[in-house]
Amino acid sequence: MTLRLTDITKRFGQATALDGVTFDVAPGEVHALLGENGAGKTTLMRITAGLLTADAGEVSVNGVAVTSPALARRHGVGMVHQHFTSIPALSVGENVALSAGWRETGRRAERRAASVIARLGLPLDPSRLARELSAQLRQRLEIVQALAGDARVLLLDEPTAVLAPREVVELLALVRHLAASGAAVVLISHKLSDVLQVADRVTVLRRGRVTLAAPMAGHDAASLSRAMIGGEVERTPPVRGVPGATRVVLDGGLVLHAGEIVGVAAIEGNGQRELLRAIAGVAGTRTDLSVTGRVAFIPEDRTTEAVVDAFTLEENLLLGELATATNWIDWRALRSRTTGLVAAFDVRGGGAADPIGALSGGNQQKFVLARALEGEPAVVVAEDPTRGLDVQAMTAVHGRLRAAAAAGSCVVVHSSDLDEVLELADRLLVIAGGVIRELAITTSRDEVGDAMLGVTTAP
């Protein structure tokens, strides 16, 4: 099926999110849709799926206009959302059935979902509740939900954002397989290496307008970045702190210090989530762990653990302080602080009194980071802190984490992107099967990968 968007315009109040965008994707093609945070990519895809109505322009599949979610699904449009859409209280199978429009419920839905999951080769248990899944597994559930309805036009919004390297390879192979079988695939990703591997064509948006529409052949990461941001990404050299006072002691012997960035590398389900959350003090207890000073936590899924969409930015800032809040709130001071953080961290799309849900996902993430780093915490625990961020925003986040370490914080960071861990870390911990090992920071990428799989490399 051929998807065609013609002269799409969308405004939110006085802000123009999309300005006359034309875009198409043919059967058998992977079409990359790129742009910095807030460029309009997700808005364009939500209009395609019928979830938003354009102010002007037309969406059509095989020449038939699509104006609602029901029509989009009827004509084979499926969307894998950046923000999770599964219902936590339902099982994996029930969520798949609900998304696909099946009549089956309960065990019948789970059995039918099991056949779809098996066909896709994804490690999901149909009977498991969605709330029990990690962010990585919930991302996979989004993919199953989209494909269960026999989608022939597949919209993928940051599908690799929380996947480990091997899982990314598997997903990109699945994307190519779907295109080879005749599906029309739109891929949104900030990981330019991913789109360069699989995309046939590319369209770049900047501030709601198309700046590039061309075959992918002949383009590289540098040319795509220039089209996205209008110039080269400014990269600041790392600022390293000097290891200082003890901040975290684990197992009585592993000591993490002020001024360090400690990278945690692990494949999903090996205990990194439990370790980071124990250090952050948000889940579980460990008798062999001690943490000194105030801890800031950046969770892997901002939509369920960090922000409330309907609340304003200043109200979301207040959420981070509920544990120490008094009965008196100085709203004027709160608004001033929020405004300052918005400016300092380049949060775009809204002010202190605007709902955070009106911001793009990347700008929401920048606000979560700003809230966490305010006031120089003693320890910063970050789970996938650059998830959903464009290359420029990712570089800025790395700079912020390095600056926090240089100012005396102990920064503990895990990313599903191993290269990001290796780029940031002063020290490297690998967790496999719940066992924590420290590797030399000079260890090769392949050796780190083996350690993540529990393979011991012979000396």
N, C-alpha and C positions, 0 to 999 in steps of 0.2 A: 504493500500500500504506500502511496506517495503522500507525504505530509507537506502542506504548503501554508505558510503564514505570509500575508500580504499587507504591508503598510500598517503594522500594529502600533498603536499608540495607547499608552496607559498613564494616567496621572493619579497621584494620591495628594489631594489638596492642591497646594501650589507647586508641588514637586512633580516633575515629569520623569517617570521611571523608564518609559520606552517612547521613542520618538520616530515613528515611521519605519519600523523594523520589518524587513522582508527576509524570509528564511525558508528553506525547503530541504527535505531529505527524502531520498529515493529508496525503494526496496533494495536490500543487499548492501546498503551503505552504512558506515559509521561516520557520523557528522559531529565533530567536536564543537561545542559552544563555550567560548572562553571569555574572560573579562575579570577585572578586579572586583573586590567586594562592593556590592551596591550598583554594579553596572547594569543590572536588569535581567540577568540570566534566569534566575528562579522565577521571577515574575512572568517572563515569556513562556516558560514551561508550564506554569500554573494556568495561564490563559489557554495554552494548547490542550491541557487536560480538562478544560471547562470549569476549573475551580475559581477562576477570576474572569470577569468580563472586560474585554478591551473597550476603550472609549472610541476607538476607530480601527478599521481594518477587519480582516477576515481570516479565520482558521478553517482549513478544509482538509479532508482525507479522501483521496480519490475523487476530488471535485465536489464532495458533499460537505456543507457547512457544519461545523461542530461548535455548539454553543452551551453545552452543559456536560457535567460529569457522566450522566447516563448516555448521552449521545457519543461522547468520547469513548467510553468503554464499549458501546455497541459497535463502534467502528474500529475496534482493536487497539485503542490507545491505552497504554499502561505506564504508570510513573513510579519510579523509585525515588522517594523523597529524601532530602538531606536530613530533615527532622523526622523522627520516627512517628508513624501513624498507627502502629499496633496498639491494641487496648490491653493494658497490663494485666487485668483480671481474667482475660480469656487465654485459652491455650493457643499454641502455635497453629494447630489445625483449625480452630474456630476463627482465628484472625484471618487465615487464608480464605476460608469459606466466606466470611463477611466481605472481604475485599473483592473476591471474584464473583459474588452474587449467587453463590450456590444455595440450594435449599437445605442441604444437610446441616445438621448441628451435632454437637457432642462427639461421641466416638465415631459416628459415620463421617463427619467432617474431617476428623483426624486421619481416618483410613484413606480418604480420598486425597487429602493433602500429602500423605506419605508417598503416594505415587508420583506426585509432582516433585517433591523434594528429592526422591531417588533419581528421577530423570535428570535433574539439574546437578546431582552429585554434591549437595550442600549438607553439612553435618548439623541437622536440626532434628530434634525430637518433637513430633507432632503433638504429643500429650503434655509437653512442658508448658507452664504458664509463661507468658511473655515477660512478666515482671521479674522472672528468675534469670532471664538471659542477660549476658554481657552486652555492651554496646556493639561489639563485633558481630555477635549472633543476631541481635535485633536488626542490624544492617542487612544481614543475609535474609532475614524474615521479610524485609521490605522487598527484596528481589523476588522471592517466591510469591508474595502477594501480587506483584505486578504481572508475573508470568502465568499465574494460575488461571487468569481469565483469557488465555490464548491471545495475548497482545501481539500485534504485528507491527505496531509503532511503539517503540520502547524509549521512554525518557528517563535517563539515568542522571540524577543530581548528586554529584559527589559520591559515587558508590564505593570508591576505594579509600575513603577518608579514614576509616578506622580499621583497615585490614592490614595484616602482617604481610611482609614481602612475598612469601609463597602464596598466600591467599590472593594477593593482587594479581599474580601471574595466572592463577586459576580463573579469576573473574574476567580478566582481559581475554583469556582463551574462550570463555563462555560468550563474551560479547562478540568476538569474531565468528564463533560458531552460529550464533543467532542471526548475524548479518548474512552469513553464507547460506543459511536456510531461507533467506528472503525477507527477513525483518528489516525495518528501517529503524536505525538506532541513533539517538541523540545522546552524546556523552558530555556532561559538564564535569570538569575536574580542574583543580588548581595544580595537579601534579603533571607538569608538561611532559615528563618522560612517559607517562601512561598514554596520553593522547597521541604522542609522536609514534608510539608503537602500533596503535590500532586504528587511528582515524584516517579516512579517505579524503575528507574535506574539513575545512575549519571556517567558522565564523567567529569574529571577535567583536564584542560590545564594549564601548567605553562611554559611560554616562548616558546610557540608553540609546546610543546610536551605533550603527555598524561601522567599524573602522577597517575591517578586513573580511573578505569572503573569497576563498580561493581553495584550490586543491592543496592538500597537506604537503605533497611532494615539493621540495625546494625550500621548505621552512624548517627552522630549528628553534630551540628554546629561546635564543636571543631575539630572533625576529618576532616570535609570538609575544614575548614580553614587551617589546617596543610597541607593538600594536595595542596591547592591553593597557599600558600606562603612559604611552607617549614618550618614552625615553628609556634609558638604562636604569635598572634597579640599583639604588645606592646601598652599598654594603659597608657597614662600619666594621673595623677590625675588632676581634674579640678583646674584651676588657676583663682580665683575670684578677680575681681577688687573691689575697694571701690567706691560706688556711689559718683559722684562729680557734676560738673557744669551741669546746665540744657542744654539739647541738643534738645529735642522735646517737644513742648507743644501742646496738643490736647484738644479741647473743653474748653479751658481756665482752666481745672482742672487736666487732666491727664498729668503728667509730667514724661518724660523719661530722665534718667541721663547718664552722662559719667560713664563708668565702669560697665554698666549693660548689660546683654543679656535678651532682652524682647522677649519671645516666643509668636507667634500668632497662635492660633488653630482655624480652621474654615473648614467647608465643602465647596466645590467648589460653587462659585456663591453667597456667602454671604457678599462680600464686602472687603475681605482681600486683593485681588489683587489691588483694587482701593486705599485702605489705604496705602499699601506699596509703590505704585507708586507715590502717592501724597507726601509721606515723601521723596522719592527719587527725586522728582521734574521732573519726566519723563512723567507724564500724569495728566491731570485734575488740578483743583485749589480748595483749601479749604480755606475759610476765617477764619476758626477756628483752623488753623494749623500754627505753626511757627517752623522753624528748624534753628539751629545755627551751623555754620561751614561747612566744605566740606563734601559732601555725596558721598559714594561709593555704587554702585548698582550692585548686582549679579542677573540677570534676570532668570526666571524659564526655558527659552528655549534658550540655548546658540546659537543654529544654526541659529535662525532668529533675535536675538537681541544683541548678544554679540560678535560674531566672523564672519569673512568672510573667508570661507574655502581656497580660492585661494590666500589669502594674507599670507605673512610670519608672524612668531611670532612677530618680531619687528614691522611690519606694523600694526598688530592687537593691539600691545601695544600702538602705536600712535593713533589708533582709539579712545581709551579712553580719549584722551586729545584734541580732535578736538575743543571742546568748548573754550579752552584757548590757542590754538595753535597760533604761530606767523608764518610769512612767511619764517622763517629760521628754518631748521631742522638739528640738529647735529646728523648725522647718526652714527658716531662713538660712541658717548655717548649713543645713543638709543640702539645700539647693545650691548654695555657693560651692560646697565641696564637690557636688555632682558636676556642676558646670566646669570646675577646674579639671576634674578627671577626664571629662569628655574632650576638652581642649588638649590636655597633655598627652592623651593616648590616641588622638585623631579618630575619635568615634564619630562617624558620620550618619546622617539620616534622622536626627532628632535631638531635642534638648532635654534638660532635666525633667521637665513636666510632661514629656511625651511618652506614650507607652513603648516599652522596649520591644514589643512584638512588631512594631512598625519598622524596626531596623532590619537590615539584612543579617543573615546568620553570622557572617564574618565580623560585622560591627558589634553584634551582641557579644561575640567571643572577646573582642577587644575590651568591652566594658567589664566583662567578668574578670579579665586579667587586671584591669585598672583597679577594680575593687579589692582584688587579692593582694596587690603589691602596695596599696596605699599604706603609708606609715611604717615601712621597712620591717616586715615581719622577721622573726628569728629563723623560721623554717618556711619554705615554700614547697608544697607538694603539687605537682602538675601532671595530670593525666591527659595525654594527647592535647597539649595546649594550643596547637596550631591547626586543629581539625577544621576544615572548611575555609581556611584563610588563603588568600591569593599570595603570590610570591613576595610582593612588596610588604604586605601585612605580616607574613611569616618572618621575614627578615627583621621587621620591627619588634616582633615578639621575642625573637632570639636575643636581640639587643637588650630588651627589657630584663630578661632572665639573667643575662650576663651582668647587667648593671646591678641587679639585686644581689647577686653573689659578690660583686666587687664592693658593695656597700655593707657586706657583713652577713647576708642571709645564707643559710644552707639550702640550696635548691636541689630537690629530688625530682627528676623528670623521667617519665616514661612516654614513649611514642610508639605507635604501631609501625612507624617508618624508621627502620634501623639506621638508615643514613642520617636521619635527624638526631638520633641519640648519639651517634658517633661524632657528629659535628659539634654538638653542644658540650659533651661531657669532659670534665677534668678527671673523673674517676668512673669506672664502668663496673656495674653489677649485672650479672646474668642469673636469671632464675629459671630452673628446669625441674619439673616435678616437685616444686616446693622447696628445693635446695638452692641457697644463695651462694654464688661464687663471685669473687672479685677477680677480674682480668686486668692485665696491664693495658693502659690506654693505647699502647702501640700494637695491640693484637689485631691481626688482619680481619677484614670483614667476613671472609669465609670461615675463619676460626671462630669468630663470635657466633656466626650462624650455626656452626656445629655444636657449640656449647649450648645454644638455645634449644637444640634438639636433644641435649643430653649426651652428645657424642664427645668423648675425651680424645683430644688429638695427642698422638704419641709424641714425646719429646724428641 
